[in-house]
Amino acid sequence: MSRLHEFQELFHQIQIAWEKDEQTVLVILTDVKGSAYRLPGTKMLMTSGGTMVGTISGGCLEADLYEWATKVFENRKPMTLKYDLSDTEIWSLGIGCKGDLEILFLPIFPQDETWKKVEKHLANEESFTLIIEMENGQTKVLQEMNSKLHNDTNLPIELIEYAEAIYMKQTRAEVIEHQNKRYYMDVVKPSERLIVAGAGKDAVPLVELAYKAGFSVTVLDTRSNLNNLQHFPHAKHITSAIENLSDSQLNHSWWLIMNHHMEKDEVSLKYAIESNPRYIGVLGPIYRTNEMLNNIGYSINSAPIHSPVGLDLGAESMDEVAISIISELMCLRADRTPQYLHGKGKIHV
């Protein structure tokens, strides 16, 4: 599974390259065996103008990958490449990860109707499944409609049925073999929506870190002098009073309550509880949260409420508190229990 906002960033850079009449190649990590820096589904952009956006190996392979991409610029045909990173005699890079990687170099063109569909889905933040025939690069897009995949392609029915079966539960992209052909299949979904109630100074590093961690962030605060693009360049902004929002406008979201104002926090907390939340984190001590819950007629068990919010990292500064809070969100999103990586043989389970 790929996060939609990361794909959006890449496609924005693709459009910039097209405006410069540059060729573009999407470099996709399609398969991993053993240890690797990123998981299948990771994408990079390489342009004939020398631009590289994203990362697959953390910097170890990118220069070599670009050399291969230049061949795709020349012949305008897709190419698959395998790296055995355990062979240190070949690479001599001191690479920490020793896995086998398979990478697809896929040229994409502005006149291709499939990529126009991708552009539309990304702009509208709509879920879709991307299917690429590995040998010839033919790309198909299946749009999500009412939790089903709308099929207007000539793909084999067996592939469509498999795509529907994994649509809701795919956690990483995969390669499927069917009738002696190999297909890359990737479910692209919007990032988890995080509502930050409060636009104070401590929300600034938190929102930025949440964005970098892959959340789609909305800041909820009526103070437009604080809740704006200048202070939160990577967030959406709601400056309407929470009482004026529709009952379902922010349903199924992740919430952080941090207005630093008792009454405002109570209003935000009540709305969050009643919006079928996936998570509610409340800044401050538990006795304050319990007092607010009592005032609004709810209890700590009324919703997935975490108070005090964050992991116990010994955080004090605003930046440290942001790390503590986003670390907790990442653990919950990945269904992980916080623990040391020390001694683990495999990080990506």
Secondary structure, DSSP 8 states (H G I E B T S, - for coil): -EEHHHHHHHHHHHHHHHHTT--EEEEEEEEEES--SS-TT-EEEEETTS-EES-SSSSSSHHHHHHHHHHHHHH---EEEEEETT-HHHH-S--S---EEEEEEEEE-TT-HHHHHHHHHHHTT--EEEEEETTT--EEEEEEETTEEE--S---HHHHHHHHHHTTT--S-EEEEETTEEEEEEEEE---EEEEE--STTHHHHHHHHHHTT-EEEEE-S-TTTSSTTT-TTSEEE-S-GGGS-TTTTTT-EEEE--S-HHHHHHHHHHHHTT--SEEEE-S-HHHHHHHHHHHT--TTTTTEESS-S--S---SHHHHHHHHHHHHHHHHTT------TT-S-S--
